[in-house]
Amino acid sequence: MSKILEICAGSLASCVAAQEGGAQRVELCDNLGEGGTTPSYGTLAMARGKLEIKLHAIIRPRGGDFLYSALEFDAMAHDVEVCRSLGLDGVALGLLTADGDVDAARTRELVSLAGPMAVTFHRAFDLARDPRRALEEVIAAGCSRLLSSGQAATAPQGTALLSRLREQAGARLTVMPGAGVRAGNIAELAAASGCAEFHASARGMATSGMRYRRGGVGMGAPGIDEYARQETSAALVRELRDALDRL
C-alpha cells in the first residue's frame, strides 16, 4: 500500500516546499508556536492557487484548549465555509467538552458544513479522557481521518495506542500518526503502528533577510528571536518521502 505524507505547513513558502519535497498533502496552519490556528483568507486563497497537491486547513480560532464558546464556534463554522468556497480538499478540526469528551454534536455540525471536503479530527483527540470512546464519537460525527500522537508526547511514544486505534477503526476511518515524526523514525513507526498516512512538519530554521536589526524592542513573547523563523524544508520532506518509499 502506498504511504501518504502530509506536511503541516505554517506559511505559503512552507506549502511550496512541501510540494517540492514530494508530500501528497498539506495541512496549512498559522501560529504553529501555539499548535496552529486558522490561516487568513488571503493565505488560503494563495495556497490553493500555488498547490497541485491536496490542501487542507486547520480550523482553530485560537491557541489553548479545545473548549469553544458560541462565538468561537460560529467563527469556526464560517471558516469551514470559506475553505469550501476556495476549493480546499479538507479541513482539520477538534472540539472537546469540559469533561474531556469529543463534542460530538458540534463536530457533526461542522462536518456537515464541510461537505464534500474531507474532515480530519486533529490532536485535540490526544487530550480526550477515553480514547476508545472518543474514536467512536469521531467516527460517528463523520470524520474521515484522525490525527493523533497516541495520547503521548510524540507519535513514536504512542505507537501502541495508535495501533489499537487503527484496529478499532478498521475501514471506517484513517488513523494518521503525527508529532515527532522524522525520517529516522518513520519506517519503524509505520511498521509498529500499521498506519499508512503520516503527518510531519519537516521544519528547519530560516534566517531573516533584515540587515538592520533594532535591539531591545520585541513584538512577541519575551525571548523570541524575531529575526529567525522555522519553515518547512523541501530537503527534509524529501528525506521523509524517501524513507516511506523504501517500505
Secondary structure per residue as TSV (DSSP state, phi and psi in degrees):
chain	resnum	aa	ss	phi	psi
A	1	M	-	360.0	132.1
A	2	S	-	-67.5	135.2
A	3	K	-	-90.8	139.7
A	4	I	E	-102.6	133.7
A	5	L	E	-114.4	119.0
A	6	E	E	-106.8	132.9
A	7	I	E	-109.6	129.5
A	8	C	E	-82.6	109.8
A	9	A	E	-110.4	134.2
A	10	G	S	-103.8	9.6
A	11	S	S	-163.4	169.9
A	12	L	H	-63.6	-41.1
A	13	A	H	-60.4	-39.0
A	14	S	H	-68.7	-34.7
A	15	C	H	-59.4	-47.8
A	16	V	H	-64.2	-40.6
A	17	A	H	-64.0	-38.8
A	18	A	H	-61.3	-44.1
A	19	Q	H	-64.8	-43.8
A	20	E	H	-63.9	-32.2
A	21	G	H	-79.9	-11.0
A	22	G	T	106.6	13.0
A	23	A	-	-68.3	150.5
A	24	Q	S	-92.9	-15.3
A	25	R	E	-154.8	147.9
A	26	V	E	-118.3	137.3
A	27	E	E	-106.7	110.9
A	28	L	E	-90.5	128.5
A	29	C	-	-134.2	159.1
A	30	D	B	-108.6	164.7
A	31	N	-	50.3	57.4
A	32	L	G	-64.5	-22.9
A	33	G	G	-63.4	-20.5
A	34	E	G	-104.7	13.2
A	35	G	T	91.6	0.8
A	36	G	-	101.3	129.9
A	37	T	B	-132.2	170.6
A	38	T	-	-64.7	129.6
A	39	P	-	-70.2	165.7
A	40	S	-	-70.8	161.7
A	41	Y	H	-56.8	-45.8
A	42	G	H	-61.4	-41.6
A	43	T	H	-65.1	-42.8
A	44	L	H	-63.2	-44.4
A	45	A	H	-64.4	-43.1
A	46	M	H	-64.5	-42.1
A	47	A	H	-63.0	-41.5
A	48	R	H	-61.0	-36.4
A	49	G	H	-73.8	-26.9
A	50	K	H	-88.9	-26.5
A	51	L	-	-100.1	136.8
A	52	E	S	-96.9	-20.4
A	53	I	S	-82.4	174.6
A	54	K	E	-64.1	141.8
A	55	L	E	-127.0	119.0
A	56	H	E	-114.8	159.9
A	57	A	E	-133.3	145.0
A	58	I	E	-77.8	140.8
A	59	I	-	-112.8	95.4
A	60	R	-	-150.8	111.7
A	61	P	S	-75.4	-13.7
A	62	R	S	-163.7	167.6
A	63	G	S	-78.4	-176.6
A	64	G	S	94.2	-148.8
A	65	D	-	-76.9	-177.1
A	66	F	S	-116.9	26.1
A	67	L	-	-100.5	107.1
A	68	Y	-	-105.3	143.0
A	69	S	-	-73.8	171.4
A	70	A	H	-61.6	-39.9
A	71	L	H	-63.6	-43.8
A	72	E	H	-65.3	-39.5
A	73	F	H	-64.2	-40.5
A	74	D	H	-61.7	-38.9
A	75	A	H	-64.3	-40.2
A	76	M	H	-62.0	-42.6
A	77	A	H	-61.2	-43.2
A	78	H	H	-64.2	-39.6
A	79	D	H	-65.6	-37.5
A	80	V	H	-60.2	-44.4
A	81	E	H	-64.2	-37.2
A	82	V	H	-62.6	-46.3
A	83	C	H	-60.9	-40.9
A	84	R	H	-64.7	-41.6
A	85	S	H	-66.8	-28.3
A	86	L	T	-84.2	-5.1
A	87	G	T	83.9	23.9
A	88	L	-	-66.7	158.4
A	89	D	S	-88.4	-18.8
A	90	G	E	-173.6	171.8
A	91	V	E	-134.9	156.5
A	92	A	E	-120.7	129.2
A	93	L	E	-149.3	165.4
A	94	G	-	-164.2	129.6
A	95	L	-	-134.1	135.4
A	96	L	B	-122.4	158.6
A	97	T	-	-87.7	170.4
A	98	A	T	-63.4	-22.1
A	99	D	T	-92.9	6.5
A	100	G	S	84.9	18.6
A	101	D	S	-99.0	162.5
A	102	V	B	-65.2	132.8
A	103	D	-	-77.8	83.4
A	104	A	H	-64.2	-42.1
A	105	A	H	-64.4	-46.4
A	106	R	H	-76.7	-28.9
A	107	T	H	-62.9	-44.7
A	108	R	H	-61.4	-36.8
A	109	E	H	-64.8	-43.1
A	110	L	H	-69.2	-36.6
A	111	V	H	-61.3	-41.2
A	112	S	H	-62.7	-41.5
A	113	L	H	-66.0	-29.8
A	114	A	H	-74.5	-26.9
A	115	G	T	-48.4	133.7
A	116	P	T	-94.4	15.0
A	117	M	S	-66.8	150.0
A	118	A	E	-73.9	148.9
A	119	V	E	-123.6	123.1
A	120	T	E	-100.9	130.8
A	121	F	E	-87.4	117.6
A	122	H	-	-85.8	-162.7
A	123	R	G	-71.8	6.0
A	124	A	G	-53.6	-30.3
A	125	F	G	-54.2	-35.1
A	126	D	G	-71.0	-7.9
A	127	L	G	-105.7	3.5
A	128	A	-	-74.6	148.1
A	129	R	S	-78.7	-26.9
A	130	D	-	-132.5	97.7
A	131	P	H	-62.9	-36.7
A	132	R	H	-66.2	-44.5
A	133	R	H	-66.0	-42.5
A	134	A	H	-59.8	-40.0
A	135	L	H	-61.5	-43.2
A	136	E	H	-63.8	-36.5
A	137	E	H	-68.8	-38.8
A	138	V	H	-63.6	-42.9
A	139	I	H	-65.5	-45.2
A	140	A	H	-63.3	-29.1
A	141	A	T	-74.5	-12.8
A	142	G	T	101.4	9.0
A	143	C	-	-69.8	146.9
A	144	S	S	-101.6	-9.3
A	145	R	E	-151.6	147.9
A	146	L	E	-122.5	123.4
A	147	L	E	-96.4	123.5
A	148	S	E	-153.6	150.4
A	149	S	-	-97.2	10.1
A	150	G	S	71.1	32.3
A	151	Q	S	55.4	33.1
A	152	A	S	-123.5	172.9
A	153	A	S	-62.5	-35.0
A	154	T	S	-137.5	158.4
A	155	A	T	-62.5	-41.0
A	156	P	T	-58.1	-32.5
A	157	Q	T	-75.9	-23.2
A	158	G	T	-101.3	19.2
A	159	T	H	-57.8	-40.4
A	160	A	H	-61.2	-46.4
A	161	L	H	-68.2	-39.3
A	162	L	H	-57.5	-41.8
A	163	S	H	-64.2	-42.1
A	164	R	H	-66.7	-38.4
A	165	L	H	-64.9	-41.7
A	166	R	H	-60.9	-42.9
A	167	E	H	-65.7	-41.0
A	168	Q	H	-64.9	-41.1
A	169	A	H	-71.2	-34.7
A	170	G	G	56.8	-133.4
A	171	A	G	-86.2	1.7
A	172	R	G	-78.3	-23.3
A	173	L	S	-161.9	147.4
A	174	T	E	-92.1	127.4
A	175	V	E	-96.0	122.7
A	176	M	E	-118.8	109.6
A	177	P	E	-65.7	140.7
A	178	G	B	-153.6	152.9
A	179	A	S	103.2	114.1
A	180	G	S	71.9	21.3
A	181	V	-	-84.9	122.1
A	182	R	-	-130.5	165.5
A	183	A	T	-61.1	-31.1
A	184	G	T	-78.5	-12.8
A	185	N	T	-125.4	-3.5
A	186	I	H	-69.0	-32.9
A	187	A	H	-67.6	-43.7
A	188	E	H	-65.6	-39.0
A	189	L	H	-62.7	-42.9
A	190	A	H	-62.6	-43.3
A	191	A	H	-67.4	-41.2
A	192	A	H	-76.5	-33.8
A	193	S	H	-91.1	-26.0
A	194	G	-	76.1	8.3
A	195	C	-	-81.1	158.1
A	196	A	S	-118.4	-6.4
A	197	E	E	-125.6	143.4
A	198	F	E	-139.9	147.0
A	199	H	E	-121.8	125.6
A	200	A	E	-146.5	162.7
A	201	S	-	-101.9	-31.4
A	202	A	-	50.4	48.0
A	203	R	E	-98.9	148.1
A	204	G	E	-132.2	168.7
A	205	M	E	-80.3	132.7
A	206	A	E	-116.1	129.8
A	207	T	E	-91.8	141.5
A	208	S	-	-62.6	148.3
A	209	G	-	-85.1	1.8
A	210	M	-	-65.9	126.4
A	211	R	S	-87.9	-38.7
A	212	Y	-	-89.2	126.0
A	213	R	-	-134.1	111.4
A	214	R	-	-82.7	128.7
A	215	G	S	-89.1	158.7
A	216	G	S	82.5	0.3
A	217	V	-	-127.2	118.5
A	218	G	-	-120.0	148.6
A	219	M	S	-105.0	-13.1
A	220	G	S	-119.9	-156.0
A	221	A	S	-66.3	150.3
A	222	P	T	-56.5	137.3
A	223	G	T	91.0	-9.5
A	224	I	-	-77.4	132.9
A	225	D	-	-84.7	106.5
A	226	E	T	-84.1	3.3
A	227	Y	T	-109.8	21.6
A	228	A	E	-148.9	148.6
A	229	R	E	-151.1	162.0
A	230	Q	E	-100.4	132.8
A	231	E	E	-130.4	150.5
A	232	T	E	-61.5	135.2
A	233	S	-	-102.9	124.7
A	234	A	H	-58.9	-35.5
A	235	A	H	-66.0	-41.7
A	236	L	H	-68.9	-35.8
A	237	V	H	-62.2	-43.3
A	238	R	H	-62.2	-37.3
A	239	E	H	-62.8	-42.5
A	240	L	H	-62.9	-45.7
A	241	R	H	-61.3	-43.3
A	242	D	H	-63.5	-39.6
A	243	A	H	-63.3	-40.1
A	244	L	H	-69.8	-38.2
A	245	D	H	-67.5	-20.8
A	246	R	T	-81.9	-10.0
A	247	L	-	-73.1	360.0
